[in-house]
Amino acid sequence: SAVISQKPSRDICQRGTSLTIQCQVDSQVTMMFWYRQQPGQSLTLIATANQGSEATYESGFVIDKFPISRPNLTFSTLTVSNMSPEDSSIYLCSVDRVGTNTQYFGPGTRLTVL
Amino acid sequence: AQKVTQAQTEISVVEKEDVTLDCVYETRDTTYYLFWYKQPPSGELVFLIRRNSFDEQNEISGRYSWNFQKSTSSFNFTITASQVVDSAVYFCALSVANDMRFGAGTRLTVKP
């Protein structure tokens, strides 16, 4: 498995502000993903972070609200823009290493928007 | 389209009881992967097992065992002699071509 870290681990933010979440992996991976888990709910894929190109977003998620960067094979960021209380969730990144066909998850970022 | 159903929203057992978590999946693809993840109260998602669609062999790992049956599209998870530390939300997931879909999760509470 890969060692995955996320920063921050948790944050409390004011409505209308933005927060950038970082995801760092200890080795190069082919694919990185960002998920949202709303309180008491399952995981929903936001987007696939593509190295060197724009992220691929799932239905219901747009780049203006959730801009994603992936400058190299070990790092990605997700920004939650113009936040509202409905954005309060756990945000998780996951990675899929070559040949494993398995996603391993970071520890998550617990976001509360007041 | 892929779909995963975990019909059991919550299960409560007393320590040392055996418990089975059900998972039913839907896909038209012949190549796919099935997973179980554990999410303890701390929130991280812990990988437990992966099964590919061509391997129906059941697996046992300590107190954990998994029963994969393509005939019923099920991938059930059994914990034997449950312990308080097993208390968590358990997610079943289906992946087709890196498109992973999660079930709603089953919250397991193991009481001492």
Interface residues (C-beta under 8 A of the other chain):
Chain A: S1 M31 F33 Q41 S42 L43 L45 T48 I90 L92 S94 D96 N101 T102 Q103 Y104 F105 G106 P107 G108 R110
Chain B: Y33 F35 Y37 S42 G43 E44 L45 V46 F47 R50 N52 F91 S95 N98 M100 F102 G103 A104 G105
